[in-house]
Amino acid sequence: MDRMLYVAMSGAKETLMAQASNSNNLANVNTPGFMEDLNQFRSMPVFGPGYPTRVYALDERPDINFDKGSLQSTGNPLDVAINGEGYFAVQAPDGSEAYTRRGDLKVDANGLVTNGEGLPVIGNGGPLALPPMERLEIAPDGTITVLPEGATPEALAVVDRIKMVNPPRDALSKGEDGLLRMKEGGEADADAATQLVSGSIESSNVNVADALVNMIELSRKFELQVKMMKNAEEMDKASASLMNMS
């Protein structure tokens, strides 16, 4: 009875963890540049003295979905999207360099350029900072040109360039904060071949229909595991009753 109960209990626990991951995907369906987390179940033997006699369920994230979201034109010069492969470099809350495809940029009162998460965007020499300006243009190679306040139209000036990288997929890992980092640590080199599209933004790559179907399937799996635990309890009670009769 204990084996049946243990397997059902571990299955229910891991199913809840998979449901949490799927719910996170659904919650970010409207987050620009969000990359979907993938999940899979597998059985893990319980090792101990002698040979393994039972297994438990394990939910894990083998990787993320690297498919690109669709590009949506906004006309906002601060909205940028990676054209093809690549990522924007941003400064994570811990000060390290991380990577994302989110390009809904904003300029705060101090001129610091951040994305929609509030993370500073990195340029050639660190976080991007812009002077007071009347107009801004971002070239496909990430070069930022501004027209300073009070200047004549011909006084356009190049102030910095957005750092874009394109490391191999297998060199990246996604953290709990949703940002990508190099697996071996360190920083990726800027890639001159990576291009962006100005005035557009990339949507999340989460398929809503698939995520909703997955939510229903996981709910059914959890109900099945709970039912198995109840069956194990009933069988245990029946066994105890037979023992009392004897």
Phi and psi in degrees as a GROMACS rama.xvg file:
@    title "Ramachandran Plot"
@    xaxis  label "Phi"
@    yaxis  label "Psi"
@TYPE xy
-65.1852  -33.9291  ASP-2
-65.2356  -46.6726  ARG-3
-60.6187  -43.5265  MET-4
-66.9167  -40.0561  LEU-5
-66.0341  -45.4348  TYR-6
-63.4931  -43.581  VAL-7
-65.7128  -40.2678  ALA-8
-65.0057  -45.8383  MET-9
-65.3482  -36.7501  SER-10
-63.1821  -42.4162  GLY-11
-64.3545  -42.1037  ALA-12
-62.3538  -47.318  LYS-13
-69.5798  -30.9294  GLU-14
-65.5648  -38.5208  THR-15
-63.0013  -38.1091  LEU-16
-66.315  -39.7212  MET-17
-66.0792  -37.1789  ALA-18
-65.1465  -37.2502  GLN-19
-64.5534  -40.9422  ALA-20
-65.3672  -42.5708  SER-21
-65.0335  -38.6118  ASN-22
-64.9858  -35.6039  SER-23
-64.6521  -39.41  ASN-24
-60.6573  -45.7939  ASN-25
-63.8167  -38.5113  LEU-26
-65.3282  -22.8945  ALA-27
-105.823  20.716  ASN-28
-65.5535  -24.3388  VAL-29
-106.156  10.4299  ASN-30
-83.3843  120.214  THR-31
-58.7564  134.504  PRO-32
71.1094  8.75056  GLY-33
-68.1042  138.823  PHE-34
-112.085  122.303  MET-35
-63.424  138.608  GLU-36
-82.5615  135.868  ASP-37
-98.9166  149.91  LEU-38
-134.958  152.261  ASN-39
-150.618  153.203  GLN-40
-104.505  146.342  PHE-41
-151.679  158.335  ARG-42
-91.5802  139.04  SER-43
-121.364  123.087  MET-44
-64.7288  146.605  PRO-45
-92.3323  108.285  VAL-46
-88.6931  146.851  PHE-47
-173.905  -160.357  GLY-48
-59.833  129.643  PRO-49
83.1141  -163.486  GLY-50
-82.4024  150.337  TYR-51
-62.5754  130.936  PRO-52
-111.253  -3.93393  THR-53
-153.302  166.13  ARG-54
-132.057  161.129  VAL-55
-130.746  158.637  TYR-56
-80.5513  146.419  ALA-57
-135.665  125.934  LEU-58
-100.072  134.741  ASP-59
-145.817  159.795  GLU-60
-103.416  99.8175  ARG-61
-69.0218  -29.1297  PRO-62
-173.886  -170.789  ASP-63
-119.406  164.297  ILE-64
-82.7102  111.82  ASN-65
-88.0301  3.65632  PHE-66
-60.9398  147.457  ASP-67
-87.7247  143.492  LYS-68
-76.82  171.708  GLY-69
-78.532  151.879  SER-70
-90.8501  131.527  LEU-71
-118.255  122.191  GLN-72
-75.4432  130.44  SER-73
-118.109  -23.0924  THR-74
78.6466  -3.95311  GLY-75
-83.7149  121.559  ASN-76
-63.9944  -16.3247  PRO-77
-89.6837  -5.69826  LEU-78
-91.5826  122.191  ASP-79
-132.665  152.154  VAL-80
-139.113  144.042  ALA-81
-69.4087  131.443  ILE-82
-92.9752  96.1058  ASN-83
94.5371  -137.607  GLY-84
-84.5963  150.567  GLU-85
132.549  176.415  GLY-86
-149.452  154.763  TYR-87
-85.9387  144.557  PHE-88
-92.9911  130.667  ALA-89
-132.071  163.16  VAL-90
-96.0658  117.383  GLN-91
-70.5189  162.944  ALA-92
-55.5345  -27.9962  PRO-93
-85.552  4.2552  ASP-94
92.0774  -8.56594  GLY-95
-81.1291  165.263  SER-96
-88.4636  133.829  GLU-97
-136.194  174.94  ALA-98
-133.667  145.151  TYR-99
-155.348  160.312  THR-100
-101.98  5.33395  ARG-101
-76.1391  125.125  ARG-102
-130.352  26.7471  GLY-103
-84.5409  88.1245  ASP-104
-83.3597  154.409  LEU-105
-141.912  154.215  LYS-106
-118.817  120.185  VAL-107
-83.0698  -176.791  ASP-108
-62.6407  -24.3099  ALA-109
-93.3841  3.77606  ASN-110
86.2239  1.30738  GLY-111
-73.9379  131.542  LEU-112
-91.0518  122.916  VAL-113
-127.799  164.202  THR-114
-95.2505  -172.859  ASN-115
-63.4771  -19.3327  GLY-116
-85.5726  -3.68284  GLU-117
83.2051  14.2455  GLY-118
-90.408  130.934  LEU-119
-61.2573  134.858  PRO-120
-84.9788  136.345  VAL-121
-91.9023  137.548  ILE-122
-111.621  -153.885  GLY-123
-65.8602  -34.3221  ASN-124
-120.593  26.9537  GLY-125
118.486  -161.728  GLY-126
-55.9846  137.724  PRO-127
-72.5325  134.841  LEU-128
-136.487  131.826  ALA-129
-112.728  146.61  LEU-130
-77.1606  166.476  PRO-131
-55.5836  134.262  PRO-132
-145.555  162.954  MET-133
-103.921  -27.9457  GLU-134
-148.449  152.325  ARG-135
-138.508  140.852  LEU-136
-133.773  138.58  GLU-137
-119.867  117.606  ILE-138
-77.1485  162.73  ALA-139
-56.7055  -27.3754  PRO-140
-87.1171  5.25815  ASP-141
92.771  -1.84207  GLY-142
-67.8522  130.56  THR-143
-103.894  123.457  ILE-144
-117.433  133.869  THR-145
-128.222  155.106  VAL-146
-105.593  107.058  LEU-147
-59.2101  154.933  PRO-148
-59.6679  132.921  GLU-149
78.6888  -0.2843  GLY-150
-87.0673  159.323  ALA-151
-77.4057  159.135  THR-152
-56.0084  -27.6237  PRO-153
-84.2573  2.92034  GLU-154
-94.3731  30.3811  ALA-155
-61.5607  139.692  LEU-156
-134.709  137.052  ALA-157
-81.6528  124.094  VAL-158
-107.008  -31.5958  VAL-159
-172.909  -176.801  ASP-160
-140.606  131.269  ARG-161
-65.3693  130.831  ILE-162
-78.8015  122.706  LYS-163
-122.238  140.307  MET-164
-128.256  162.557  VAL-165
-149.608  63.633  ASN-166
-73.0116  162.703  PRO-167
-59.8587  147.28  PRO-168
-58.9375  -40.0687  ARG-169
-73.2956  -3.8  ASP-170
-93.8005  -3.7925  ALA-171
-109.483  148.619  LEU-172
-136.05  147.28  SER-173
-99.6652  128.738  LYS-174
-87.945  175.619  GLY-175
-66.3272  -19.2575  GLU-176
-83.4309  1.64931  ASP-177
85.1896  0.976643  GLY-178
-97.1955  151.07  LEU-179
-94.2248  143.447  LEU-180
-140.369  161.612  ARG-181
-70.5849  132.156  MET-182
-61.2758  -36.1693  LYS-183
-88.2995  5.27284  GLU-184
83.0132  -179.892  GLY-185
81.8415  -168.655  GLY-186
-124.905  144.218  GLU-187
-78.3652  149.109  ALA-188
-76.8556  148.103  ASP-189
-62.8549  140.918  ALA-190
-112.779  112.107  ASP-191
-68.0943  -20.5356  ALA-192
-81.4741  -16.7941  ALA-193
-73.9262  131.344  THR-194
-120.084  157.953  GLN-195
-124.237  165.861  LEU-196
-115.901  119.648  VAL-197
-85.6498  145.92  SER-198
80.9996  13.7223  GLY-199
-137.603  161.147  SER-200
-138.113  145.704  ILE-201
-92.6914  131.256  GLU-202
-80.3735  171.185  SER-203
-64.8691  151.095  SER-204
-95.802  14.6381  ASN-205
-76.1645  129.166  VAL-206
-89.0054  111.433  ASN-207
-60.1732  -44.3058  VAL-208
-61.4971  -45.8993  ALA-209
-63.6451  -39.8396  ASP-210
-66.317  -38.1879  ALA-211
-68.3931  -41.4444  LEU-212
-62.9541  -41.2711  VAL-213
-63.6009  -36.9414  ASN-214
-62.0008  -42.6673  MET-215
-65.5626  -43.3161  ILE-216
-62.2818  -41.8677  GLU-217
-67.1429  -35.5456  LEU-218
-63.2194  -41.4923  SER-219
-65.8306  -38.7078  ARG-220
-64.655  -40.8752  LYS-221
-65.0215  -41.8722  PHE-222
-61.3727  -38.4186  GLU-223
-65.3098  -41.084  LEU-224
-64.9522  -40.804  GLN-225
-64.3144  -39.951  VAL-226
-62.813  -39.3873  LYS-227
-63.6821  -38.3358  MET-228
-65.2807  -38.6012  MET-229
-66.0592  -40.4895  LYS-230
-62.623  -40.2428  ASN-231
-63.0132  -38.4928  ALA-232
-65.7976  -43.4279  GLU-233
-64.5466  -40.267  GLU-234
-66.5833  -36.1264  MET-235
-65.996  -41.2204  ASP-236
-64.57  -40.8418  LYS-237
-64.5185  -39.8668  ALA-238
-64.5397  -40.7442  SER-239
-64.4062  -37.5926  ALA-240
-65.8213  -41.8401  SER-241
-63.5577  -39.01  LEU-242
-64.2488  -38.4405  MET-243
-65.3057  -39.1304  ASN-244
-64.5089  -34.8377  MET-245
